[in-house]
Amino acid sequence: SHPVLYGQLHLDAARKAGFVVIAEGESDVHTLGEHEIPALGLPGASGWDEARDAALLKDIPKIYLIIEPDSGSEAVKKWASASALCDRIFLVSLAPFKDPSELHIDNPKNFDAAFKRALKNATPLSDLLDAERRARSKELWKICSKLARQQNILGHVRAALAQMGVVGEAITAMILFLTFVSRVLPEPESVMIKGPSSAGKRFVLDKVRGLFPDSAFVMYTSMSERALVYDDTPLKNRTLILVEAAGLTGPIANLFLRSILSEGSLKHVTVESTAIGLRSRVIEREGPTGCVLTSTSIRLDPELETRMLEISADDTVAQTRAILDQVGVERATVDLTPWHAFAEWIALSDNRVVIPFANRLARLIPPTAVRLRRAVHHLMRMIKANAVLHQESRKRDKQGRIVAELEDYRVARDLLNNLISREVDSTVSATMRAT
C-alpha cells in the first residue's frame, strides 16, 4: 500500500555481482533485467526514502545511479548527496539517451557494450560533491575573507550583537556562538539556558542564531516522543534548537536526544505491519548533532543535564536596568551576509583540530568532583570551536589539522570557569555545604 524500491527480487543477484543499478521508474528495471543487470527502480526522482531503502543496499559495494537529462536529476542528486551510501554511489549518464530503455530501443544488440562503457565512465558522487564544495568555498571566501582573517572574531561577534540590541549576557552569547560553530566537530557542544520567564533567553538565542544561515540548525518549539526517530530533516553537523525544554515530551524523547548527543547517531528498531505480517525495521539518524535548550524549569532530565553546559540567564536588577535603557533606542542594521558566508565557509572547510596541550591541561585540573569527567570535555570542545573559528590565523600540522593555541584555551577558560566551578560546587564554602 506504500511506494517501495521496485525490483527487490534482484537484490541477491546484486550482492553476488557486487553492484546494483538504480533507475527512475519500473520499466527500466525490466529492460536491465532483460540484459541480466541487477537493478532497482525509484518510485519517482525524489522517491528515495533513506530510512526505508538504505539498509537494503548496505552490503552492496557499488551503486550506479542513472541520471536522466531532466529536472528530476537534481532531485536525485539531492537525496543521493544526503544518503549514508554517498561514498558508494556512482552517477551514470547515458546521453544522448534518456534512460536504459531508450538505449535498448536504439540498438538492442549493442546495448551490453554501450551500457558497460557508461558504467566504466561513471562519476563517483563524492568527486562531484568535492568539486562543488571547492567551487562554493571560493565563492564564499570572496564574501567572508575579511572577517575570517580577524585575530579576535568573538570581539566582532559582540559588536554585531550589540548593534542588534543585545545588552549584557556576553558570556551566554559567546558560548552560544561557539556552540553553533562546534556543529562541524565530531563531538559538537550542547547547551541549556535556564531562567525565569521574560529573562531574555529566547532573545539572546535568536540574535546569535541570526549570525548563522538556516543550514546550521534545526529549530522546533516542541516535539512528540518519537519525532527524532521519524523526522527526516537532516541533523548531521547541525544544531538542534528546542526553544522550550518543556516541549520535549516524555522520557522516550529524552532518551532519543541523549543518544544522538552521546553516540553521534540514533539507531532505533521498530516493528511495522506489512502485507506479509509484522516485520522489524531499523531506522538510523545520522549525526553528529549539538543541541540548545531553553527552560524555565530548575531541573530537567538529570541524564540529559550531564551532557550539556548549563547557563543561567541574567535576571539581576542591573541587567533589567540595562535592558530598560535600550527601549526606544534606534538600531543600526547589521549586514548578515558576511556572517552567513563565513559560517558556510567553515562548514565546507577541513575542521579537524588537535590540542597539543590537551593531556597536560587535563592533568593540571584538580580531580575534586566526578562531574569534572564530563566538564573537561566541554572545555576541550570550546577550545576546538575557537580554533576552528580562527583557523585562518592558526597553523596546521603535517596531517592538515588545525593546531589549537593557548589563546583558544584562554577564551574557553574565561567563558567556562564560573560555570564549571559552580557545577562542581567548588564555589560553595564549607560552611554553606554543611548548612
Contacts in CASP RR format, 6 or more apart in sequence:
PFRMAT RR
TARGET T0000
AUTHOR 0000-0000-0000
METHOD contacts of the structure
MODEL  1
SHPVLYGQLHLDAARKAGFVVIAEGESDVHTLGEHEIPALGLPGASGWDE
ARDAALLKDIPKIYLIIEPDSGSEAVKKWASASALCDRIFLVSLAPFKDP
SELHIDNPKNFDAAFKRALKNATPLSDLLDAERRARSKELWKICSKLARQ
QNILGHVRAALAQMGVVGEAITAMILFLTFVSRVLPEPESVMIKGPSSAG
KRFVLDKVRGLFPDSAFVMYTSMSERALVYDDTPLKNRTLILVEAAGLTG
PIANLFLRSILSEGSLKHVTVESTAIGLRSRVIEREGPTGCVLTSTSIRL
DPELETRMLEISADDTVAQTRAILDQVGVERATVDLTPWHAFAEWIALSD
NRVVIPFANRLARLIPPTAVRLRRAVHHLMRMIKANAVLHQESRKRDKQG
RIVAELEDYRVARDLLNNLISREVDSTVSATMRAT
1 275 0 8 1.000
3 43 0 8 1.000
3 47 0 8 1.000
4 43 0 8 1.000
4 52 0 8 1.000
4 53 0 8 1.000
5 22 0 8 1.000
5 40 0 8 1.000
5 41 0 8 1.000
5 42 0 8 1.000
5 43 0 8 1.000
5 53 0 8 1.000
5 56 0 8 1.000
6 25 0 8 1.000
6 26 0 8 1.000
6 29 0 8 1.000
6 40 0 8 1.000
6 41 0 8 1.000
6 42 0 8 1.000
6 43 0 8 1.000
7 26 0 8 1.000
7 29 0 8 1.000
7 39 0 8 1.000
7 40 0 8 1.000
7 41 0 8 1.000
8 40 0 8 1.000
8 56 0 8 1.000
10 20 0 8 1.000
10 29 0 8 1.000
10 33 0 8 1.000
10 38 0 8 1.000
10 39 0 8 1.000
10 40 0 8 1.000
11 20 0 8 1.000
11 38 0 8 1.000
11 40 0 8 1.000
11 56 0 8 1.000
11 60 0 8 1.000
13 38 0 8 1.000
14 20 0 8 1.000
14 38 0 8 1.000
14 40 0 8 1.000
14 57 0 8 1.000
14 60 0 8 1.000
15 59 0 8 1.000
15 60 0 8 1.000
17 38 0 8 1.000
18 60 0 8 1.000
18 61 0 8 1.000
18 62 0 8 1.000
19 38 0 8 1.000
19 60 0 8 1.000
19 61 0 8 1.000
19 62 0 8 1.000
19 63 0 8 1.000
19 64 0 8 1.000
19 119 0 8 1.000
20 38 0 8 1.000
20 39 0 8 1.000
20 40 0 8 1.000
20 57 0 8 1.000
20 60 0 8 1.000
20 62 0 8 1.000
20 63 0 8 1.000
20 64 0 8 1.000
21 32 0 8 1.000
21 37 0 8 1.000
21 38 0 8 1.000
21 39 0 8 1.000
21 40 0 8 1.000
21 64 0 8 1.000
21 65 0 8 1.000
21 66 0 8 1.000
21 92 0 8 1.000
21 100 0 8 1.000
21 119 0 8 1.000
22 39 0 8 1.000
22 40 0 8 1.000
22 41 0 8 1.000
22 42 0 8 1.000
22 63 0 8 1.000
22 64 0 8 1.000
22 65 0 8 1.000
22 66 0 8 1.000
23 29 0 8 1.000
23 32 0 8 1.000
23 39 0 8 1.000
23 40 0 8 1.000
23 41 0 8 1.000
23 42 0 8 1.000
23 66 0 8 1.000
23 99 0 8 1.000
23 100 0 8 1.000
24 41 0 8 1.000
24 42 0 8 1.000
24 44 0 8 1.000
24 45 0 8 1.000
24 66 0 8 1.000
24 68 0 8 1.000
24 72 0 8 1.000
24 76 0 8 1.000
24 99 0 8 1.000
25 41 0 8 1.000
25 42 0 8 1.000
25 43 0 8 1.000
25 44 0 8 1.000
26 41 0 8 1.000
27 101 0 8 1.000
28 39 0 8 1.000
28 41 0 8 1.000
28 66 0 8 1.000
28 99 0 8 1.000
28 100 0 8 1.000
28 101 0 8 1.000
29 39 0 8 1.000
29 40 0 8 1.000
29 41 0 8 1.000
31 100 0 8 1.000
31 101 0 8 1.000
31 104 0 8 1.000
32 38 0 8 1.000
32 39 0 8 1.000
32 100 0 8 1.000
33 39 0 8 1.000
34 104 0 8 1.000
35 104 0 8 1.000
35 111 0 8 1.000
35 112 0 8 1.000
35 115 0 8 1.000
37 115 0 8 1.000
39 100 0 8 1.000
42 48 0 8 1.000
42 76 0 8 1.000
45 68 0 8 1.000
45 72 0 8 1.000
45 73 0 8 1.000
45 75 0 8 1.000
45 76 0 8 1.000
46 72 0 8 1.000
46 75 0 8 1.000
46 76 0 8 1.000
46 78 0 8 1.000
46 79 0 8 1.000
47 79 0 8 1.000
48 76 0 8 1.000
48 79 0 8 1.000
48 80 0 8 1.000
48 83 0 8 1.000
49 232 0 8 1.000
50 79 0 8 1.000
50 82 0 8 1.000
50 83 0 8 1.000
50 84 0 8 1.000
50 232 0 8 1.000
51 230 0 8 1.000
51 232 0 8 1.000
51 281 0 8 1.000
51 283 0 8 1.000
51 284 0 8 1.000
52 281 0 8 1.000
54 83 0 8 1.000
54 84 0 8 1.000
54 85 0 8 1.000
54 284 0 8 1.000
55 281 0 8 1.000
55 282 0 8 1.000
55 284 0 8 1.000
57 63 0 8 1.000
57 85 0 8 1.000
57 88 0 8 1.000
58 85 0 8 1.000
60 88 0 8 1.000
61 88 0 8 1.000
62 88 0 8 1.000
62 90 0 8 1.000
63 85 0 8 1.000
63 88 0 8 1.000
63 89 0 8 1.000
63 90 0 8 1.000
64 89 0 8 1.000
64 90 0 8 1.000
64 92 0 8 1.000
64 119 0 8 1.000
64 122 0 8 1.000
65 76 0 8 1.000
65 80 0 8 1.000
65 89 0 8 1.000
65 90 0 8 1.000
65 91 0 8 1.000
65 92 0 8 1.000
65 125 0 8 1.000
66 92 0 8 1.000
66 94 0 8 1.000
66 99 0 8 1.000
66 100 0 8 1.000
67 73 0 8 1.000
67 76 0 8 1.000
67 77 0 8 1.000
67 91 0 8 1.000
67 92 0 8 1.000
67 93 0 8 1.000
68 76 0 8 1.000
68 98 0 8 1.000
68 99 0 8 1.000
69 93 0 8 1.000
69 95 0 8 1.000
69 98 0 8 1.000
70 98 0 8 1.000
77 91 0 8 1.000
77 125 0 8 1.000
77 128 0 8 1.000
80 86 0 8 1.000
80 89 0 8 1.000
80 91 0 8 1.000
80 125 0 8 1.000
81 125 0 8 1.000
81 129 0 8 1.000
82 234 0 8 1.000
83 89 0 8 1.000
84 284 0 8 1.000
84 286 0 8 1.000
86 125 0 8 1.000
86 126 0 8 1.000
86 129 0 8 1.000
87 125 0 8 1.000
87 126 0 8 1.000
89 124 0 8 1.000
89 125 0 8 1.000
89 126 0 8 1.000
90 119 0 8 1.000
90 122 0 8 1.000
90 123 0 8 1.000
90 124 0 8 1.000
90 125 0 8 1.000
91 122 0 8 1.000
91 123 0 8 1.000
91 124 0 8 1.000
91 125 0 8 1.000
91 128 0 8 1.000
92 118 0 8 1.000
92 119 0 8 1.000
92 122 0 8 1.000
93 118 0 8 1.000
93 121 0 8 1.000
94 100 0 8 1.000
94 102 0 8 1.000
94 103 0 8 1.000
94 115 0 8 1.000
94 118 0 8 1.000
97 103 0 8 1.000
97 106 0 8 1.000
100 115 0 8 1.000
103 111 0 8 1.000
103 114 0 8 1.000
103 115 0 8 1.000
104 111 0 8 1.000
107 114 0 8 1.000
133 348 0 8 1.000
136 344 0 8 1.000
136 348 0 8 1.000
137 345 0 8 1.000
137 348 0 8 1.000
137 349 0 8 1.000
140 341 0 8 1.000
140 342 0 8 1.000
140 344 0 8 1.000
140 345 0 8 1.000
140 348 0 8 1.000
141 148 0 8 1.000
141 345 0 8 1.000
143 337 0 8 1.000
143 338 0 8 1.000
143 341 0 8 1.000
143 342 0 8 1.000
144 338 0 8 1.000
144 339 0 8 1.000
144 341 0 8 1.000
144 342 0 8 1.000
144 345 0 8 1.000
146 338 0 8 1.000
147 153 0 8 1.000
147 156 0 8 1.000
147 338 0 8 1.000
147 339 0 8 1.000
147 342 0 8 1.000
148 342 0 8 1.000
148 345 0 8 1.000
148 391 0 8 1.000
148 392 0 8 1.000
149 392 0 8 1.000
149 393 0 8 1.000
150 156 0 8 1.000
150 393 0 8 1.000
151 390 0 8 1.000
151 393 0 8 1.000
153 389 0 8 1.000
153 390 0 8 1.000
154 174 0 8 1.000
154 177 0 8 1.000
154 178 0 8 1.000
154 386 0 8 1.000
154 389 0 8 1.000
154 411 0 8 1.000
157 173 0 8 1.000
157 174 0 8 1.000
157 177 0 8 1.000
157 211 0 8 1.000
158 170 0 8 1.000
158 173 0 8 1.000
158 174 0 8 1.000
160 211 0 8 1.000
160 334 0 8 1.000
160 339 0 8 1.000
161 173 0 8 1.000
161 207 0 8 1.000
161 208 0 8 1.000
161 211 0 8 1.000
163 331 0 8 1.000
163 332 0 8 1.000
163 334 0 8 1.000
164 207 0 8 1.000
164 331 0 8 1.000
164 334 0 8 1.000
165 207 0 8 1.000
165 326 0 8 1.000
165 329 0 8 1.000
165 331 0 8 1.000
166 173 0 8 1.000
166 203 0 8 1.000
166 204 0 8 1.000
166 207 0 8 1.000
167 319 0 8 1.000
167 322 0 8 1.000
167 323 0 8 1.000
167 325 0 8 1.000
167 326 0 8 1.000
168 314 0 8 1.000
168 319 0 8 1.000
168 322 0 8 1.000
169 200 0 8 1.000
169 204 0 8 1.000
169 313 0 8 1.000
169 314 0 8 1.000
169 319 0 8 1.000
171 311 0 8 1.000
171 415 0 8 1.000
171 418 0 8 1.000
172 193 0 8 1.000
172 204 0 8 1.000
172 311 0 8 1.000
172 313 0 8 1.000
172 314 0 8 1.000
173 204 0 8 1.000
173 207 0 8 1.000
173 208 0 8 1.000
174 415 0 8 1.000
175 191 0 8 1.000
175 309 0 8 1.000
175 311 0 8 1.000
175 382 0 8 1.000
175 415 0 8 1.000
175 416 0 8 1.000
176 191 0 8 1.000
176 193 0 8 1.000
176 204 0 8 1.000
176 205 0 8 1.000
176 208 0 8 1.000
176 292 0 8 1.000
177 208 0 8 1.000
177 211 0 8 1.000
178 189 0 8 1.000
178 382 0 8 1.000
178 385 0 8 1.000
178 386 0 8 1.000
178 389 0 8 1.000
178 415 0 8 1.000
179 188 0 8 1.000
179 189 0 8 1.000
179 190 0 8 1.000
179 191 0 8 1.000
179 239 0 8 1.000
179 290 0 8 1.000
179 292 0 8 1.000
179 309 0 8 1.000
179 385 0 8 1.000
180 208 0 8 1.000
180 209 0 8 1.000
180 211 0 8 1.000
180 212 0 8 1.000
180 216 0 8 1.000
180 217 0 8 1.000
180 239 0 8 1.000
180 343 0 8 1.000
181 343 0 8 1.000
181 346 0 8 1.000
181 385 0 8 1.000
181 386 0 8 1.000
181 388 0 8 1.000
181 389 0 8 1.000
182 188 0 8 1.000
182 189 0 8 1.000
182 290 0 8 1.000
182 381 0 8 1.000
182 382 0 8 1.000
182 384 0 8 1.000
182 385 0 8 1.000
182 388 0 8 1.000
183 216 0 8 1.000
183 217 0 8 1.000
183 237 0 8 1.000
183 238 0 8 1.000
183 239 0 8 1.000
183 288 0 8 1.000
183 289 0 8 1.000
183 290 0 8 1.000
183 347 0 8 1.000
184 237 0 8 1.000
184 346 0 8 1.000
184 347 0 8 1.000
184 349 0 8 1.000
184 351 0 8 1.000
184 388 0 8 1.000
185 288 0 8 1.000
185 351 0 8 1.000
185 353 0 8 1.000
185 381 0 8 1.000
185 384 0 8 1.000
185 385 0 8 1.000
185 388 0 8 1.000
186 288 0 8 1.000
187 264 0 8 1.000
187 288 0 8 1.000
187 377 0 8 1.000
187 381 0 8 1.000
188 237 0 8 1.000
188 239 0 8 1.000
188 288 0 8 1.000
188 289 0 8 1.000
188 290 0 8 1.000
188 381 0 8 1.000
189 290 0 8 1.000
189 309 0 8 1.000
189 378 0 8 1.000
189 381 0 8 1.000
189 382 0 8 1.000
189 385 0 8 1.000
190 261 0 8 1.000
190 290 0 8 1.000
190 291 0 8 1.000
190 292 0 8 1.000
190 307 0 8 1.000
190 308 0 8 1.000
190 309 0 8 1.000
191 291 0 8 1.000
191 292 0 8 1.000
191 293 0 8 1.000
191 308 0 8 1.000
191 309 0 8 1.000
191 310 0 8 1.000
191 311 0 8 1.000
192 245 0 8 1.000
192 292 0 8 1.000
192 293 0 8 1.000
192 294 0 8 1.000
192 295 0 8 1.000
192 300 0 8 1.000
192 305 0 8 1.000
192 308 0 8 1.000
192 309 0 8 1.000
192 310 0 8 1.000
192 311 0 8 1.000
193 201 0 8 1.000
193 204 0 8 1.000
193 205 0 8 1.000
193 292 0 8 1.000
193 293 0 8 1.000
193 294 0 8 1.000
193 295 0 8 1.000
193 311 0 8 1.000
193 312 0 8 1.000
193 313 0 8 1.000
194 201 0 8 1.000
194 294 0 8 1.000
194 295 0 8 1.000
194 296 0 8 1.000
194 297 0 8 1.000
194 298 0 8 1.000
194 310 0 8 1.000
194 311 0 8 1.000
194 312 0 8 1.000
194 313 0 8 1.000
195 201 0 8 1.000
195 295 0 8 1.000
195 296 0 8 1.000
195 312 0 8 1.000
195 313 0 8 1.000
195 315 0 8 1.000
196 296 0 8 1.000
196 313 0 8 1.000
196 315 0 8 1.000
197 296 0 8 1.000
199 313 0 8 1.000
199 314 0 8 1.000
199 315 0 8 1.000
200 313 0 8 1.000
201 294 0 8 1.000
201 313 0 8 1.000
202 243 0 8 1.000
202 294 0 8 1.000
204 313 0 8 1.000
205 241 0 8 1.000
205 243 0 8 1.000
205 292 0 8 1.000
205 294 0 8 1.000
209 217 0 8 1.000
209 219 0 8 1.000
209 241 0 8 1.000
210 336 0 8 1.000
210 339 0 8 1.000
211 336 0 8 1.000
211 339 0 8 1.000
211 340 0 8 1.000
211 343 0 8 1.000
212 339 0 8 1.000
212 340 0 8 1.000
212 343 0 8 1.000
213 340 0 8 1.000
213 343 0 8 1.000
213 344 0 8 1.000
215 238 0 8 1.000
215 344 0 8 1.000
215 347 0 8 1.000
216 238 0 8 1.000
216 239 0 8 1.000
216 343 0 8 1.000
216 347 0 8 1.000
217 238 0 8 1.000
217 239 0 8 1.000
217 240 0 8 1.000
217 241 0 8 1.000
218 233 0 8 1.000
218 235 0 8 1.000
218 238 0 8 1.000
218 239 0 8 1.000
218 240 0 8 1.000
218 241 0 8 1.000
219 241 0 8 1.000
219 243 0 8 1.000
220 227 0 8 1.000
220 240 0 8 1.000
220 241 0 8 1.000
220 242 0 8 1.000
220 243 0 8 1.000
221 242 0 8 1.000
221 243 0 8 1.000
221 244 0 8 1.000
221 247 0 8 1.000
222 242 0 8 1.000
222 244 0 8 1.000
222 246 0 8 1.000
222 247 0 8 1.000
222 248 0 8 1.000
222 249 0 8 1.000
223 231 0 8 1.000
223 242 0 8 1.000
223 247 0 8 1.000
223 248 0 8 1.000
223 249 0 8 1.000
223 253 0 8 1.000
224 249 0 8 1.000
224 253 0 8 1.000
225 249 0 8 1.000
225 250 0 8 1.000
225 252 0 8 1.000
225 253 0 8 1.000
226 252 0 8 1.000
226 253 0 8 1.000
226 256 0 8 1.000
226 268 0 8 1.000
227 253 0 8 1.000
228 253 0 8 1.000
228 256 0 8 1.000
228 257 0 8 1.000
228 260 0 8 1.000
228 266 0 8 1.000
228 285 0 8 1.000
229 256 0 8 1.000
229 266 0 8 1.000
229 268 0 8 1.000
229 270 0 8 1.000
229 283 0 8 1.000
229 285 0 8 1.000
230 283 0 8 1.000
234 286 0 8 1.000
235 260 0 8 1.000
235 285 0 8 1.000
235 286 0 8 1.000
235 287 0 8 1.000
235 289 0 8 1.000
236 286 0 8 1.000
236 287 0 8 1.000
236 288 0 8 1.000
236 289 0 8 1.000
237 287 0 8 1.000
237 288 0 8 1.000
237 289 0 8 1.000
237 347 0 8 1.000
238 289 0 8 1.000
238 290 0 8 1.000
239 289 0 8 1.000
239 290 0 8 1.000
239 291 0 8 1.000
239 292 0 8 1.000
240 257 0 8 1.000
240 289 0 8 1.000
240 290 0 8 1.000
240 291 0 8 1.000
240 292 0 8 1.000
241 291 0 8 1.000
241 292 0 8 1.000
242 248 0 8 1.000
242 291 0 8 1.000
242 292 0 8 1.000
242 293 0 8 1.000
242 294 0 8 1.000
243 294 0 8 1.000
244 294 0 8 1.000
244 295 0 8 1.000
244 296 0 8 1.000
245 293 0 8 1.000
245 294 0 8 1.000
245 295 0 8 1.000
245 297 0 8 1.000
245 300 0 8 1.000
246 295 0 8 1.000
246 296 0 8 1.000
246 297 0 8 1.000
248 254 0 8 1.000
248 257 0 8 1.000
248 293 0 8 1.000
251 301 0 8 1.000
254 301 0 8 1.000
254 303 0 8 1.000
254 304 0 8 1.000
256 266 0 8 1.000
256 268 0 8 1.000
257 291 0 8 1.000
257 304 0 8 1.000
258 301 0 8 1.000
258 303 0 8 1.000
258 304 0 8 1.000
258 307 0 8 1.000
259 266 0 8 1.000
260 266 0 8 1.000
260 285 0 8 1.000
260 287 0 8 1.000
260 289 0 8 1.000
261 289 0 8 1.000
261 290 0 8 1.000
261 291 0 8 1.000
261 307 0 8 1.000
261 308 0 8 1.000
262 307 0 8 1.000
264 287 0 8 1.000
264 288 0 8 1.000
264 289 0 8 1.000
265 284 0 8 1.000
265 285 0 8 1.000
265 286 0 8 1.000
265 287 0 8 1.000
265 288 0 8 1.000
266 283 0 8 1.000
266 284 0 8 1.000
266 285 0 8 1.000
266 287 0 8 1.000
267 282 0 8 1.000
267 283 0 8 1.000
267 284 0 8 1.000
267 285 0 8 1.000
268 282 0 8 1.000
268 283 0 8 1.000
268 284 0 8 1.000
268 285 0 8 1.000
269 280 0 8 1.000
269 281 0 8 1.000
269 282 0 8 1.000
269 283 0 8 1.000
270 280 0 8 1.000
270 281 0 8 1.000
270 283 0 8 1.000
271 278 0 8 1.000
271 279 0 8 1.000
271 280 0 8 1.000
271 281 0 8 1.000
272 278 0 8 1.000
272 279 0 8 1.000
272 280 0 8 1.000
272 281 0 8 1.000
291 308 0 8 1.000
293 300 0 8 1.000
293 308 0 8 1.000
299 305 0 8 1.000
306 371 0 8 1.000
306 374 0 8 1.000
307 374 0 8 1.000
309 378 0 8 1.000
309 416 0 8 1.000
309 419 0 8 1.000
310 419 0 8 1.000
310 423 0 8 1.000
311 419 0 8 1.000
346 388 0 8 1.000
346 389 0 8 1.000
346 391 0 8 1.000
349 391 0 8 1.000
350 400 0 8 1.000
350 401 0 8 1.000
350 402 0 8 1.000
351 388 0 8 1.000
351 391 0 8 1.000
351 402 0 8 1.000
352 399 0 8 1.000
352 400 0 8 1.000
352 401 0 8 1.000
352 402 0 8 1.000
353 384 0 8 1.000
353 387 0 8 1.000
353 388 0 8 1.000
353 401 0 8 1.000
353 402 0 8 1.000
353 403 0 8 1.000
353 404 0 8 1.000
354 397 0 8 1.000
354 399 0 8 1.000
354 401 0 8 1.000
354 402 0 8 1.000
354 403 0 8 1.000
354 404 0 8 1.000
355 361 0 8 1.000
355 380 0 8 1.000
355 383 0 8 1.000
355 384 0 8 1.000
355 387 0 8 1.000
355 404 0 8 1.000
355 408 0 8 1.000
356 403 0 8 1.000
356 404 0 8 1.000
357 404 0 8 1.000
357 406 0 8 1.000
357 409 0 8 1.000
358 380 0 8 1.000
361 379 0 8 1.000
361 409 0 8 1.000
362 376 0 8 1.000
365 372 0 8 1.000
365 376 0 8 1.000
368 424 0 8 1.000
368 426 0 8 1.000
369 424 0 8 1.000
369 425 0 8 1.000
369 426 0 8 1.000
371 423 0 8 1.000
371 424 0 8 1.000
372 420 0 8 1.000
372 424 0 8 1.000
375 416 0 8 1.000
375 420 0 8 1.000
375 423 0 8 1.000
375 424 0 8 1.000
378 416 0 8 1.000
378 420 0 8 1.000
379 412 0 8 1.000
379 413 0 8 1.000
379 416 0 8 1.000
379 420 0 8 1.000
382 411 0 8 1.000
382 412 0 8 1.000
382 415 0 8 1.000
382 416 0 8 1.000
383 404 0 8 1.000
383 408 0 8 1.000
383 409 0 8 1.000
383 411 0 8 1.000
383 412 0 8 1.000
384 404 0 8 1.000
384 408 0 8 1.000
386 404 0 8 1.000
386 407 0 8 1.000
386 408 0 8 1.000
386 411 0 8 1.000
386 412 0 8 1.000
387 394 0 8 1.000
387 402 0 8 1.000
387 403 0 8 1.000
387 404 0 8 1.000
387 405 0 8 1.000
387 408 0 8 1.000
388 402 0 8 1.000
390 407 0 8 1.000
390 408 0 8 1.000
391 402 0 8 1.000
394 402 0 8 1.000
394 403 0 8 1.000
394 404 0 8 1.000
394 405 0 8 1.000
395 402 0 8 1.000
395 403 0 8 1.000
396 402 0 8 1.000
396 403 0 8 1.000
397 403 0 8 1.000
418 427 0 8 1.000
421 427 0 8 1.000
425 433 0 8 1.000
END
